[in-house]
Amino acid sequence: MQLSEQELVRREKLVKLRDLGINPYPADLYPVSDTSKQVKERYEEGKKVVLAGRLMSRRIQGNASFAELQDSEGRIQLYFNRDEICKGDDKTKYNDVYKKLLDIGDFVGIEGELFTTKVGEKSVRVNDFSLLSKALKPLPLPRTDADGVVHDAFTDPEQRYRQRYADLVVNPQVKEVFVKRTKLFNAMRSFFNNAGYFEVETPVLQPIPGGAAARPFITHHNALDIPLYMRIANELYLKRLIVGGFDGVYEFSKNFRNEGMDRTHNPEFTAMEIYVAYKDYNWMMDFCERLLEHCAIAVNGSTKVTFGEHEIDFKAPYARVTMADSIKHFTGFDITGKTEDEIREAAKNLGIEVDNTMGKGKLIDEIFGEKCEGNYIQPTYITDYPKEMSPLCKEHRENPELTERFELMVCGKEIANAYSELNDPIDQRERFEHQLKLAAKGDDEATEFIDHDFLRALEYGMPPTSGMGIGMDRLIMFLTNNQSIQEVLFFPQMRPEKKPLAISEDAKAIFEILKKAEKLTLNDLKIQSGLSNKKWDKTIKELTKNNLAKVIKADEGLFVEIV
């Protein structure tokens, strides 16, 4: 590991602290009495307080210094005075420990009393301080120049997601997103609990991936010598509990899908699913809009939120549009009563890419996805999906070609999916078998498994039930105005981090010259490098071997450019 100059200096300070008998990582409890927020909200002049947090800035002026302490709830100004901290003749604690051996980012404990500065800022006059943890790596702190221009802001998304711990420290607004995320979960949980429903847990490792159409992650259980699948959905287990006699169950589940990653998809995500006996999808629509209205107010204090250029209002009730009416409205094509071949031909005429592996349901889904869903900005229920699209959903009571299903669309994205659940075990078996045929035909979204234990559960009898799933990550994106799912996950999945190449100082110097010039003749680069012939040959070989630069032959001669 190659350390920067600052990191080396901080390690030297670590040794000096220990030489002074100071443990830079003490184990004992530190008796914090207040947070920065509590101090400001319940301010009393002269009150004694004990605080702890990171040292985030310092302005040393000889025997006195102003600094900022950042804790979990904000920042507060500190005032250090040498003679207040060091009562006797020995001034080491201020002159050496505070001024020379502490750094920005160090955790410190502060004992002091509250006072107001001449400019009216509530501050802490430090009587004593303790080092609680020495930071060996400098924080990526932005700086503001005399003109108010911010430099070196920690804004690169890849760095922020990889180093979320640093992101949370230096970008306080990021923390607010995750505070709101927790408020959302708490609001939803209390809404369900107040309705009398029961929170449960179901297996993450499953013998059969079920409850959704998705590619699973596969692992192996050595003791049982069987394959296991990481959960893609918890639906079939929650329905088993309805069979078992619970009237209402819900779960916030971590689901895993071995599929692509983009701004709205992460291979690991959080879903909420709820199942309530003796209800149907019409009841669930009413329940869902009351739930989301409640959650929006709990998170933001209002039913209205801004998402990109749109203002969304989660106040109930929401518009309701059937899928057939939506497709007819935006394409002019009526899917009602049409055969698979007729729908495939219509999709082609609409400029949608289709192939022979697609069944009727997939074709309709493609038409809706391409031509309709992006038009729904305000919360809108799309209802009554074709049976082929919903293998776990009850047949529509008025039209056997449809199912009693809705999806809630917001800004062109689905955030909730709900059914009147299929509880006829014979019909369910036939639907599963149809899915197997689609899978054999090449439909990669059709399930390749039949969950015979779930069918057995249905044969014991499941009451009429309505179920709903909500993508929690996507919902909090809307409630916090974030366009990327990575912004609402503490630790989103990332590509493996490229390890920095360990190259010589000469190679680094030449690489910096190339970065500024982009392309130079071999001779000009050699002259600018100032290296001897032997060092030059060795260094240019190092750069080309590590695929950092390449030599190109052109009519004008040999050139070097960055790869």
N, C-alpha and C positions, 0 to 999 in steps of 0.2 A: 504494500500500500504506500503510495507516494503522498506525503503530507505537504500542504501548502505552507508558506512562510508563517501565516497567522496561526495555523494549527500547531506548528513547531513551537512558536512563542508561548502558546497557551499550555502546552505540555511542560515547558520550562517553568512556568508559573506554578503549575501543579506541584512540581518538586520543591519549589521555594515555600509554598504553603505548608507542605508536610515538614519541611525543615524548621518552620516556626511552630510546629506542634499542632497545626490546624488540620483536621480531617476534612478533606474536600467533599466527602460523601458520608456525612454522619448518619447513624442509624436511629438515633433517638427521636421521639415525638417532638414536634415543634408546636407550642400551644397557641395556635391562631385564634384570635378572638373576633375578628371582623374581616369583611371583604371590602374592596375599594368602593363598591356600590353601597354597601351598608353604611360606611363612613360618611359618604356624601348625603345619603338620604336621612340619616339620623345624626347629623353633625352637631357636636357640642364642643365649643371652644375649650381647649385644655384637657379634653378627655384622653385618658391613656388607652392606647390600642396596641395590638400585636398583629402584624400582617405578614404575609409571605407571598412571594411571586418572583417573576423574572425582572432583573434589572434591564431596562430597555433604552435608557439614554442617560447621559451625564453631562453636566456643565461645571467643570472643576475650576474654582477661582481661588487658588491658594489654600487658605485654611478653611474654606467653606465650599459647598457644592450643592447644586440642585440636581435631582435625578428623577426618573420615572420608574415606578413599579407597576408591572402588569400581572394581574391575577386572573382567576377564572371569570371575573365579572367586569373587567375594565382596567383602567389605569388611574393612578393617583400620584401626585407630586410628593417627593421626599426632599427634606432639607438636612444635609449633613454639616455639622460644625465640629472641627477638630477638637476643640476644648470641651465640648459637650460630651463627645464620645470617649475621649481620653482625659479623664479627670486629673490624673497625676502627671508626672514628668515624662513617662513613657508614651510617646505619640505614635508608636509602631502601628497600631490598629488602623489609624487614619492614614498616616503618611505612606505606609508600605502596603498593608493589606487592602484598604479601600482604594487608594489612588493608583497603586501599581499592579496589584495582583488580582483584582476583580476585573471582569470583562462584561460587556453587553451580552445578555443571554444567560448569565449566571443566576441561579435561584438563591435568593437571600431571605432571611427572616428579619423583620424590623420591629423593634420596640420603640415607642415614642409617644408623643402627645400631639393632639390636633391644634393647628393654628391657621390663621388666614393671612396670606401675604399682603404686601402693600397694594398689589394690583387686584386683590380680592379672590385669589385662588385658594381653595381649601387644600391644606397640605399637612404632612406629618413631620414634626421636628424629631429627628432620630436621636434617641438616647443610647441605643446599642443596636448592633446588627450581628447576624451570624451567617456564614456561608453554608448553604444547605445542599448545593450541588454545583460543581464546576462544569461549565459548558466548554467542551474541547473543540467544537466546530462553530465558527461564527454564523449567526443567523443571516439569511439573505434579505437584509433590511433595505427598504427603499430610502433614498435621501432626497431632501427638497432643497433646491438652491435659493439664492437670495431673491430670485424673481418668482419663486413659488412653483418652479418646474420640478416635477418628480423624476428622479433618475433611478435606474437599477431596481425598478418595481418587480416583485416576484410574481410575474403574470403568465409565464410560459405554461400552458396547460399540462404538458407531459411532465414537467418538473413538479408542478403543484400536485398532480395526482400521485406521482411516485413518492413524494415527500409531503404527504398530507399533514404530518406533524409540524413541519416548518410552515406550511401554508396556513394552518390554523393560528399559529403564533403571530405571523407578520401581516396577515390579511384578516382582521377581526370580523369583516362582513361575512366571511365564509362560515364562521361558527354559527351565525344566526340562522343559516339554512338548516343546519343540523339540529338546532334548538327547535325550529319549526317542525322538522321531521318528527321529533319525539312528541311534540304537541299534537301532531296529527294522529299518531298511534294511540296516544292517551285518550284523545277525543273520541276516536272510533271505538276503542275498547270500552269506554264508559257508556257510550250510546248502546252498545250491544248488551252490556251487563245490566243496564237499567231496563232493557227490554226483557230481561230474564233468560238470556242465552248464555251458553256455557263454553268457556275457552278450553280447547283441548290441544293435544299434541299427537301427531301421526308420524310414521317412520320416514326418515330421509333415505335410508337404504331399503330398496324394495325389490322383491323377486321378479316383478313384472312392471315395466313403466306404463302407467295408465293415467286416465283422466284428462289427457290432452294429446294433440298430434305434434310431436316434437322428437328430435334426435337426442337420445339420452347419453349421459356419461356412464361408462361401464367399468365396474371394478370386479374383484374376485374375492370371495370369502374362503380363506385357506382351510379353516376347520371344517366347514360344511362342504367344501369343494364345489361351490356353485357360483355362477355369475350373479352379481347384484347390480342394480341400476339406481343412480342417484335420482331423487324425486323430480319429476317434471311437473307434477301437480298432485294435490292431496285429495282431489274430489272423491275418488272411489272409497277411500278410507273414511272420510267424513260421512258419506252416505251409509256405510256399514254401521256407524253409530246411531243414525236415525233409525235403521232397522232394529238396533239394540234397545231403543226406547227413549232416546233423548229427543225432546221436542225442538231444540235449537242448539246447534254447535257452530263454533267458528274457530279459525286458526290463522295466525300470521305465520306463513311458512316460507322458508328459504327454498326456492326451486332452482333447478340446474338444467340448462338446455345447451347441448353441444352444437351450437350453431354460430352464425356470424355475429360480429360486434359492430355497433355503429352508435350514433348519437342517442338512440332510444333503446338500445338492447345491450345487456351485459349477460354473460353466460351464467352468472349467479344473480338472482333477483328476489325481491320479496313480494309475495302475493297474499292477499287476504281472501279467504273463502268462507262463506257462511251458508248454512242449510237450515231451513225452518220447516217443520212438519205442518201439514194442513193448510199450506199457502200455495199460491200460483204466481206466475210471472207478472200479472197485473198488480197484485199486492206488492211484489218485490220492486216494481217501478216506483210506487208511492214511497216505499221504505227507503230505497236508494236515494231519492232526491231529498228526502228529509235528513238522511244521514250526511250527505255531502254539504247541504246547507249548514248543518250543525258544525261540521269539520272546518269549513271555510271560515266561519266566525271564530271558532276556537283558535285557529292558526293565525289569522290576520285581522280579526276584529271586524270583518265585513264579509258579505257574500260576494263582493266584487273583487276580482284580482286582475292584474295586468300580466299578459303573456305575450311577449314580443310587441307587435303593433296592435294587439287586440285587447279590449277589456272584456273579460268573461264574467258573467253573473251566475253564481251557483244557487241563486234563490229558486225554490220550487214554486210552481211545477215546471217540468221540461217538455218541450215539443216531442211528439211521437209520430214516426213515419215508418210505414212498412217497407221492407227491402224492395219488393216489387214496385211500389209507387216511387221509391227513390230512383231506381234504375230507369224506370219509364220517364221520370221527370228530367233526368240529366242526359239520357241517351235516345229517348224516343222508342226504345225497344221494350216490349212487354214479355217478361220471362214466364208469365203464368201459362201453364199447360204445355210449354214447349219441350221438345225432345232434346236429348244431349247433343245430337248433330246440329239441330237448329240453333242452339245456344252457342255451339262452337263456331258456327258460321257467322253468327252475329258478332261474336267477340273479334273474329278476324276482320270483319267489316269496320269495326270500331278501332282498328289499329292495335289490338292487344295481342301480344305474343302468346300463342297456345300450342299445345302438342297433344298427341294421342294418349298420353298417360293421364291426362286430366279428365276426371269424371264430371258429372253435371254440377255437383256442389263446388268443386274447385273452379270451374269455368265461371260460375256466377260470382264467386268470391273475387276472381280476378277482375271481372267487369265492375263490380262495386268498388273495389279498391282503387282501380285506375280512374274511374269516371265520377265517382260519387262522394266517397268519404271525405276527401279534402275540402269539400264545400261546407261541411258542418262545423261552424266556429263555436256558437253557443251550445251548451249541453243539449243534446238531442238523442232520444231513443230511436234506434233502428230496430224494428220488430219483425216477427214472423218470417224467420229464415227458412229456406228450402230444407227439406228433411235430409238431403244428402250432405249438407254442411254441418249437421248437428247430431252425431251418432249417440249422444247421451241424453237427448232432449225429447220431451213428450210430444207426440203428434198433435197438431193443432186441432182443437175441438170442432172447428167448422170447415177445415180444409185439410184432407189427409196428405196433400203434397207438402205441407208446411209444418213447422214446429213452433212451439210456444217459447220463443227465445227473443231476448233483446240484447243489444250492445249499446252502451252509452258512448257517444262520440263527442269529443271536445277538441276544437282546433284541428280537425281532421284525424285525430288519433282516438283509438278505443281505450277507455280507462275502466270500463266495467262490462262484464259478460254474465248473463243470467238466463236460467231456464225454469220452466215448469218441468221438474225432473222426470225422466222416464223411469217408471216403476213396474212396468210389465216385463217380467223376466224372459218371456218367449220373444217378444218384440226386440228386447235388448240383445238377445243372442243372435237374432237375425241381422241386426245392425252391425254387431261385431264381425259376423261372418262376411258381410258386404265390405267392411273395411279391409279384411284380409284379401279379398279379390282385388280391391283398388291397389293395395300394396304390391300384390303379385304383378299387377299391370304396370307398376313403376311409379305410382304416386308416393313420393317420399314423405308426404305429410299424413298418410293413412297409417293407422296403427297396425303393427305386425303381430300383435299378441291378443289373445282372448284371456281375460281374467276370469277363470272358472270359479274361483272362490267368491268373487263379487257377484257372479250370476247365482251362485248358491245362496248368498245372503239375500238377494232379491226374491228368491223362491220362498224364503221364510216370510216374505211380505214386508214392503216398505210403504208407509202411508203416503198420500199425496204430499209432495214436498217441492218447495222452490229453493234454488241455490243461486248464489252469485259470487263471482270472483272480481277483485279489484287489484290492478297493478299499483302497488303502493309507491314504487319509485317514480312511475310516470305521473301519478297524482300529485306528489310533492313537487315535481318539476313545474306543474301548472300553478301550484300555490306559492311558489317562490320565484317565478319568472326565470326559470333556467331551461335553456334549449337543449342541454346535454345531460344524459343520465349520469355521466361521470361526476357532474357537479353535486349530485345529491347522494352519492355513495361515498362513505369515508375512504374506502380502499377499492376503487374499481379495478377490474382485471386489466393488466397492461402486457404489452409484448415484453419479452425478456430485455433487460437493460443492457445496452452495449457497454462492455467494459472499456474504459479509456486505455488506449495503447500506451505502453511505457516506451517512449522514444527519447532519444538524447536531447540535450539542450540545443545542440547545433541543428538537429532536425526540426525542433520546434521553431527556432529562429527562421529557418528557410521557409517553413510552412506558413509562418505569419507574413513573410514577404510575398509569397504566392497568393495568399488570401486577399491582399490589397491590390495586387496587379492582375489576378486571375490567370494570366498567361504571359510568360516571358521566354526570351530565347535562352537556351542553356548557358551560353556565354555570359549574357547580362546577369543572370541569376547567380552565376559563380562569382562574378565581380562584386555584386551587392552583398553576397554572403561574407566576403573577406576571409574565406577559409583557405588553408594551404591545399595543394593538389591532393595530398594523401587524405586529409580530412574531408575534402569536397567529394572525392570518389566514394568514401565510406558513407557519407551522409546522404548523398543522392540515392545510393543503393538501398539505404534504410527506408527512405520515403517510398520508393517504388515497391520494395518487398512488402511493406505494410499496407500497400494499396491506398496510399494517401496522395500520391502524385504519379504522373506518368509522363514519359518523354515521347513526343510526337515528331515524326519526320515530315517536313513539308518542303515545298520548292525553295522557300526562303532559308531553310536550314532546320536545326533541331530546336524544338520548343518544349517547355515544361508547363504543365497545368495540373490543377487539383482534380482528383478523381471525383 
